[in-house]
Amino acid sequence: MAFQDWVSLVTLGLTLVGVAVGRYPGLRMNRATIALVGATVVVLLGAMTLEQAYRAVDWGTIVLLFSMMVLNINLRLAGFFRIVSARVVGVARTPRQLLFLIVLASGVLSAVFLNDTVVLMFTPLLVEMLKALRRNPVPYLVALATAANVGSAATIIGNPQNMLIGMASKISFGQFVSKLAPVAAVGLLICYAVVVVIYRKEFAQNSFHPVVSHEVRTFRPLLIKSMIAFALMLVALVAGVPIPLAALGAASILLVTRRIKPARVFTELDWSLLVFFASLFVVTHAVNVLLVEGMRGGIGRLAAGSGLATLSAGSVVLSNLVSNVPAVLLLKPVASAWADPPLAWLTLAMATTFAGNLTLLGSVANLIVAESARTRGVRLSFGEYLKAGVPITVLTVAVGIAWLTWVA
């Protein structure tokens, strides 16, 4: 390779390290700015042209992510997540019932909305209500985070890495759900069982103190409109409409409004995440051009000689080194070279998603729960999370491998 290629590789390496760590010492940079600067430098060094960089971005994934954000913002403004949270606490009469309902609500909602959004909305509400119930919030927060990660594996729209896989693999929405929803369902039961076993003292009590009622404010017209838009999106997805188009159609319905100013919705969009995705497409494409193309034969032999267990283990390790979204992008050539590419893509979706439960740093959802709880006086430490995170990850990945091997 030429000297500038080596410089580009060093730049790409530093970029991926920065993405994995989330910052550079002494600099006020996050993952989005690190990825954006890295992508820009690689283009400036000539590793690819500006036109190639534009083509490297998967705009279907960007559109899908944007559309789901619009839908989630409208549901939040309408009070949807507050309703669910209040109902969960209001129905439960014992600690185990409460835990089960949290796992169920978190897992199911994360399958149809972004898991990060679910935990962002639920955490402050649950901390407040758990304190009113005089319960230790930590076990329930661990359950919330792990169930959100596990439940999001069930559908293409559950988390960002699944969106990437859905666009790259061309697997239909229905096929994806039929293969991974059963694994996610068993995974939610595992989350519940592991938390109960580890926090036996918390769940030994048979009943609660009287539940404190909370008035839930909702914006009924927007809530009805948002649920209709969401229902139409699901119908379109099941009918085979392209996934980004179905989501964009739902978002467009919500953007036709007389009550909510567009500026309010656009202000709350996570533009940082959209920038991160677009930049990461360029970075990983550069890695593919400089390294993977030269190892195409080796990748083919690796894919041919490896089983689902090997792919899953590699996905778990890489996801915890560089995060699950970059891991999916880096493993795309391996999945494409597999003897059964759809099976490889599904395995990648399962393993990279479940890998997020290994440590507190394994997924953004975990960090959101920990940080939101910390600002409300509840500390969820790295070691405390690890007690449940490790067994949940090992068990769910093992179940996923067994299931996908059986249905293959």
C-alpha positions as CSV (number, residue, x, y, z in Angstrom):
1,M,0.0,0.0,0.0
2,A,1.1,3.6,-0.6
3,F,2.1,5.9,2.2
4,Q,-1.2,7.8,2.2
5,D,-3.1,4.5,2.5
6,W,-1.2,3.7,5.7
7,V,-2.0,7.2,7.0
8,S,-5.6,6.5,6.1
9,L,-5.5,3.2,8.0
10,V,-4.1,4.9,11.1
11,T,-6.8,7.5,10.9
12,L,-9.5,4.8,10.6
13,G,-8.0,2.9,13.5
14,L,-8.0,6.1,15.7
15,T,-11.6,6.8,14.6
16,L,-12.8,3.3,15.6
17,V,-11.0,3.5,18.9
18,G,-12.6,6.9,19.6
19,V,-16.0,5.5,18.6
20,A,-15.5,2.6,21.0
21,V,-14.4,4.7,23.9
22,G,-16.8,7.6,23.1
23,R,-14.3,10.4,23.5
24,Y,-10.7,11.5,23.2
25,P,-8.8,12.7,26.3
26,G,-8.7,16.5,26.6
27,L,-11.2,17.0,23.7
28,R,-14.9,17.7,23.8
29,M,-15.8,15.2,21.2
30,N,-18.5,12.5,21.2
31,R,-19.0,9.5,18.9
32,A,-20.8,11.6,16.2
33,T,-18.1,14.2,15.9
34,I,-15.3,11.6,16.1
35,A,-16.9,9.6,13.2
36,L,-17.6,12.7,11.2
37,V,-14.0,14.1,11.5
38,G,-12.6,10.6,10.8
39,A,-14.7,10.3,7.6
40,T,-13.7,13.8,6.5
41,V,-10.0,13.2,7.0
42,V,-10.1,9.9,5.1
43,V,-11.7,11.7,2.1
44,L,-9.1,14.5,2.3
45,L,-6.4,11.9,2.3
46,G,-7.7,10.4,-1.0
47,A,-8.8,7.0,0.3
48,M,-12.1,7.7,-1.5
49,T,-13.6,10.6,-3.5
50,L,-16.4,12.8,-2.1
51,E,-18.8,11.1,-4.6
52,Q,-17.8,7.7,-3.3
53,A,-18.4,8.9,0.3
54,Y,-21.9,10.1,-0.7
55,R,-22.6,6.7,-2.2
56,A,-21.3,4.9,0.9
57,V,-24.1,6.3,3.0
58,D,-27.1,3.9,3.2
59,W,-29.8,6.5,2.9
60,G,-32.5,3.9,3.5
61,T,-31.2,3.4,7.0
62,I,-31.0,7.1,7.6
63,V,-34.6,7.7,6.4
64,L,-35.8,4.8,8.6
65,L,-34.0,6.1,11.7
66,F,-35.3,9.7,11.1
67,S,-38.9,8.5,10.6
68,M,-38.9,6.4,13.8
69,M,-37.6,9.4,15.7
70,V,-40.5,11.5,14.5
71,L,-42.9,8.8,15.5
72,N,-41.4,8.4,18.9
73,I,-41.2,12.1,19.6
74,N,-45.0,12.5,18.9
75,L,-45.8,9.5,21.1
76,R,-43.8,11.1,23.9
77,L,-45.4,14.5,23.5
78,A,-48.8,12.7,23.5
79,G,-48.0,11.1,26.9
80,F,-48.0,7.5,25.6
81,F,-45.0,6.3,27.6
82,R,-46.3,7.9,30.8
83,I,-49.6,6.0,30.4
84,V,-47.7,2.7,30.0
85,S,-45.5,3.4,33.0
86,A,-48.4,4.4,35.2
87,R,-50.4,1.3,34.2
88,V,-47.4,-1.0,34.9
89,V,-47.1,0.3,38.5
90,G,-50.8,0.6,39.0
91,V,-51.6,-3.1,38.0
92,A,-48.7,-4.7,40.0
93,R,-49.4,-5.9,43.5
94,T,-46.2,-7.7,44.3
95,P,-42.5,-7.0,43.5
96,R,-42.4,-10.0,41.1
97,Q,-45.5,-8.8,39.3
98,L,-44.0,-5.4,38.9
99,L,-40.7,-6.8,37.6
100,F,-42.6,-9.0,35.1
101,L,-44.6,-6.1,33.9
102,I,-41.5,-3.9,33.5
103,V,-39.7,-6.7,31.5
104,L,-42.8,-7.2,29.4
105,A,-43.5,-3.6,28.7
106,S,-39.9,-2.7,28.0
107,G,-39.3,-5.7,25.8
108,V,-42.5,-5.4,23.7
109,L,-42.3,-1.6,23.3
110,S,-38.6,-1.9,22.3
111,A,-39.6,-4.3,19.5
112,V,-41.7,-1.7,17.8
113,F,-40.0,1.6,18.9
114,L,-36.3,2.3,19.3
115,N,-35.0,0.7,22.6
116,D,-33.1,3.9,23.5
117,T,-36.4,5.9,23.3
118,V,-38.2,3.4,25.6
119,V,-35.6,3.5,28.4
120,L,-35.2,7.2,28.0
121,M,-38.9,7.7,28.7
122,F,-39.3,4.9,31.3
123,T,-36.3,5.4,33.6
124,P,-37.3,8.7,35.3
125,L,-40.9,7.6,35.7
126,L,-40.0,4.3,37.2
127,V,-37.4,5.8,39.6
128,E,-40.0,8.2,40.9
129,M,-42.7,5.5,41.3
130,L,-40.3,2.9,42.8
131,K,-39.2,5.4,45.4
132,A,-42.9,6.1,46.3
133,L,-43.3,2.3,46.6
134,R,-40.2,2.1,48.9
135,R,-38.5,-0.4,46.6
136,N,-34.8,-0.7,45.7
137,P,-34.8,0.7,42.1
138,V,-31.6,-1.1,41.0
139,P,-33.0,-4.6,40.2
140,Y,-35.9,-3.0,38.2
141,L,-33.6,-0.7,36.3
142,V,-31.3,-3.6,35.4
143,A,-34.4,-5.5,34.2
144,L,-35.6,-2.4,32.2
145,A,-32.3,-2.1,30.4
146,T,-31.7,-5.7,29.6
147,A,-35.3,-6.3,28.5
148,A,-35.1,-3.3,26.2
149,N,-32.0,-4.7,24.5
150,V,-33.5,-8.2,24.3
151,G,-36.9,-7.1,23.1
152,S,-35.4,-4.9,20.4
153,A,-34.0,-8.0,18.7
154,A,-37.4,-9.1,17.6
155,T,-37.9,-6.6,14.7
156,I,-36.0,-4.6,12.1
157,I,-37.2,-1.4,13.7
158,G,-36.3,-2.3,17.3
159,N,-32.7,-0.9,17.3
160,P,-30.3,0.9,15.0
161,Q,-28.1,-2.2,14.2
162,N,-31.2,-4.2,13.1
163,M,-32.2,-1.3,10.8
164,L,-28.7,-1.6,9.2
165,I,-29.1,-5.3,8.8
166,G,-32.6,-5.0,7.4
167,M,-31.4,-2.6,4.7
168,A,-28.3,-4.6,3.9
169,S,-29.8,-8.1,3.9
170,K,-33.2,-7.3,2.2
171,I,-34.9,-9.7,4.6
172,S,-38.6,-8.9,4.8
173,F,-40.1,-7.5,8.0
174,G,-42.3,-10.6,8.4
175,Q,-39.4,-13.0,7.9
176,F,-37.2,-11.1,10.4
177,V,-40.0,-11.2,13.1
178,S,-40.8,-14.9,12.5
179,K,-37.2,-15.9,13.1
180,L,-36.1,-13.6,15.9
181,A,-39.3,-12.8,17.9
182,P,-39.4,-16.3,19.5
183,V,-35.8,-15.8,20.6
184,A,-36.6,-12.4,22.0
185,A,-39.6,-13.8,23.9
186,V,-37.5,-16.5,25.6
187,G,-34.8,-13.9,26.3
188,L,-37.3,-11.7,28.2
189,L,-38.1,-14.7,30.4
190,I,-34.4,-15.2,31.0
191,C,-34.0,-11.5,32.0
192,Y,-36.9,-11.9,34.5
193,A,-35.5,-15.1,36.0
194,V,-31.9,-13.9,36.3
195,V,-32.9,-10.7,38.1
196,V,-35.2,-12.6,40.5
197,V,-32.4,-15.1,41.3
198,I,-29.7,-12.5,41.8
199,Y,-31.9,-10.1,43.8
200,R,-33.7,-12.7,45.9
201,K,-34.1,-10.5,48.9
202,E,-35.9,-7.8,46.9
203,F,-38.4,-10.3,45.6
204,A,-39.0,-12.3,48.7
205,Q,-41.8,-9.9,49.9
206,N,-45.2,-10.9,48.8
207,S,-47.0,-7.5,48.6
208,F,-46.5,-3.8,48.2
209,H,-47.3,-0.9,50.4
210,P,-50.4,1.0,49.0
211,V,-49.6,2.2,45.5
212,V,-49.5,6.0,45.2
213,S,-51.7,7.1,42.3
214,H,-50.3,9.5,39.8
215,E,-52.2,11.7,37.4
216,V,-51.1,11.1,33.9
217,R,-51.5,14.0,31.5
218,T,-52.0,13.2,27.9
219,F,-52.6,15.0,24.6
220,R,-55.5,12.9,23.4
221,P,-55.8,14.1,19.8
222,L,-52.1,13.6,19.2
223,L,-52.1,10.2,21.0
224,I,-54.9,8.9,18.7
225,K,-53.2,10.3,15.6
226,S,-49.9,8.8,16.6
227,M,-51.4,5.3,17.2
228,I,-53.2,5.4,13.9
229,A,-50.0,6.4,12.1
230,F,-48.1,3.6,13.9
231,A,-50.9,1.0,13.0
232,L,-50.8,2.0,9.3
233,M,-47.0,1.6,9.3
234,L,-47.3,-1.9,10.7
235,V,-49.9,-2.8,8.1
236,A,-47.6,-1.4,5.4
237,L,-44.6,-3.4,6.7
238,V,-46.5,-6.6,6.8
239,A,-47.9,-5.9,3.3
240,G,-44.3,-5.7,2.0
241,V,-44.0,-2.0,1.5
242,P,-40.2,-1.0,1.6
243,I,-39.4,-0.5,5.3
244,P,-38.0,3.1,5.0
245,L,-41.0,4.1,2.9
246,A,-43.5,2.7,5.4
247,A,-41.8,4.5,8.3
248,L,-41.5,7.7,6.3
249,G,-45.2,7.5,5.4
250,A,-46.1,7.3,9.1
251,A,-43.8,10.2,10.0
252,S,-45.4,12.3,7.2
253,I,-48.8,11.8,8.6
254,L,-47.6,13.1,11.9
255,L,-45.9,16.1,10.3
256,V,-49.3,17.3,8.9
257,T,-50.6,19.0,12.0
258,R,-52.3,22.1,13.3
259,R,-51.3,21.8,16.9
260,I,-47.6,20.8,17.1
261,K,-45.1,23.2,15.6
262,P,-42.6,21.4,13.3
263,A,-39.7,23.2,15.0
264,R,-40.6,21.4,18.3
265,V,-40.3,18.0,16.7
266,F,-37.2,18.8,14.7
267,T,-35.6,20.3,17.8
268,E,-36.0,17.0,19.7
269,L,-34.6,14.9,16.9
270,D,-31.4,13.2,17.7
271,W,-29.4,14.8,14.9
272,S,-26.2,13.6,16.6
273,L,-27.2,9.9,16.0
274,L,-28.0,10.7,12.3
275,V,-24.6,12.3,11.8
276,F,-22.9,9.4,13.6
277,F,-24.6,6.8,11.2
278,A,-23.9,8.7,8.0
279,S,-20.2,9.2,9.0
280,L,-19.8,5.6,10.2
281,F,-21.0,4.4,6.8
282,V,-18.1,6.3,5.2
283,V,-15.6,5.1,7.7
284,T,-16.4,1.4,7.4
285,H,-16.6,1.7,3.6
286,A,-13.0,3.0,3.7
287,V,-12.0,0.1,5.9
288,N,-13.6,-2.2,3.3
289,V,-11.8,-0.5,0.4
290,L,-8.3,-0.5,2.1
291,L,-8.4,-3.9,4.0
292,V,-11.4,-6.1,3.3
293,E,-11.1,-6.1,-0.5
294,G,-7.6,-7.4,-0.2
295,M,-8.8,-10.2,2.1
296,R,-11.9,-11.2,0.1
297,G,-10.7,-14.8,-0.4
298,G,-9.8,-15.2,3.3
299,I,-13.1,-13.8,4.4
300,G,-14.9,-16.3,2.1
301,R,-12.9,-19.2,3.6
302,L,-13.6,-17.9,7.1
303,A,-17.3,-17.7,6.4
304,A,-17.4,-21.1,4.8
305,G,-15.5,-22.8,7.7
306,S,-17.3,-21.2,10.6
307,G,-20.5,-22.0,12.4
308,L,-23.2,-19.9,13.9
309,A,-21.5,-20.2,17.4
310,T,-18.3,-18.7,16.0
311,L,-20.1,-15.9,14.3
312,S,-22.1,-15.2,17.4
313,A,-19.1,-15.2,19.7
314,G,-17.2,-12.9,17.3
315,S,-20.1,-10.5,17.1
316,V,-20.4,-10.4,20.9
317,V,-16.7,-9.6,21.3
318,L,-16.5,-7.1,18.5
319,S,-19.7,-5.4,19.7
320,N,-18.2,-4.8,23.2
321,L,-15.0,-3.6,21.7
322,V,-16.3,-1.0,19.1
323,S,-20.1,-1.0,19.9
324,N,-22.8,-2.9,18.0
325,V,-23.4,-0.6,15.1
326,P,-19.8,-0.4,14.0
327,A,-19.5,-4.2,14.6
328,V,-22.4,-4.8,12.2
329,L,-20.8,-2.6,9.5
330,L,-17.4,-4.3,10.0
331,L,-18.9,-7.8,9.8
332,K,-21.0,-7.1,6.7
333,P,-18.5,-8.8,4.3
334,V,-18.5,-11.9,6.5
335,A,-22.3,-12.2,6.5
336,S,-22.4,-11.6,2.8
337,A,-19.9,-14.3,2.1
338,W,-21.7,-16.9,4.2
339,A,-23.2,-20.0,2.6
340,D,-26.6,-18.9,3.8
341,P,-26.4,-15.1,4.0
342,P,-30.0,-14.5,5.5
343,L,-29.1,-16.9,8.3
344,A,-25.8,-15.1,8.9
345,W,-27.6,-11.7,9.0
346,L,-30.2,-13.0,11.5
347,T,-27.4,-14.4,13.7
348,L,-25.6,-11.0,13.5
349,A,-28.8,-9.2,14.5
350,M,-29.3,-11.6,17.5
351,A,-25.8,-11.6,18.7
352,T,-24.9,-7.9,18.4
353,T,-28.2,-7.0,20.1
354,F,-27.8,-9.5,23.0
355,A,-24.2,-8.5,23.3
356,G,-25.3,-5.1,24.5
357,N,-26.3,-6.7,27.9
358,L,-22.8,-7.9,28.7
359,T,-21.7,-4.8,30.5
360,L,-23.1,-1.4,31.5
361,L,-21.1,0.1,28.5
362,G,-22.4,-2.5,26.1
363,S,-25.3,-0.4,24.7
364,V,-26.5,3.2,24.7
365,A,-29.7,2.0,26.4
366,N,-27.8,0.8,29.4
367,L,-26.0,4.1,29.7
368,I,-29.2,6.1,29.4
369,V,-30.7,4.1,32.3
370,A,-27.6,4.5,34.5
371,E,-27.2,8.2,33.8
372,S,-30.9,9.1,34.1
373,A,-31.1,7.2,37.4
374,R,-27.9,8.9,38.7
375,T,-29.4,12.3,38.2
376,R,-32.3,11.2,40.4
377,G,-30.1,9.8,43.2
378,V,-30.0,6.2,42.2
379,R,-26.5,4.7,41.4
380,L,-26.3,1.7,39.0
381,S,-22.6,0.8,39.1
382,F,-20.6,-1.1,36.5
383,G,-20.1,-4.0,38.9
384,E,-23.7,-4.1,40.0
385,Y,-24.9,-4.3,36.4
386,L,-22.3,-7.0,35.6
387,K,-23.9,-9.5,38.1
388,A,-27.0,-9.8,35.9
389,G,-25.6,-8.7,32.6
390,V,-23.1,-11.6,32.1
391,P,-25.5,-14.5,32.8
392,I,-28.3,-12.8,30.7
393,T,-25.9,-12.4,27.8
394,V,-24.5,-15.9,27.9
395,L,-27.9,-17.5,28.2
396,T,-29.7,-15.4,25.6
397,V,-27.0,-15.8,23.0
398,A,-26.9,-19.6,23.7
399,V,-30.7,-19.8,23.2
400,G,-30.4,-17.7,20.0
401,I,-27.7,-20.0,18.5
402,A,-29.7,-23.1,19.3
403,W,-32.9,-21.6,17.8
404,L,-31.4,-20.3,14.6
405,T,-29.5,-23.6,14.1
406,W,-32.7,-25.5,14.5
407,V,-34.8,-23.4,12.1
408,A,-32.0,-23.1,9.5
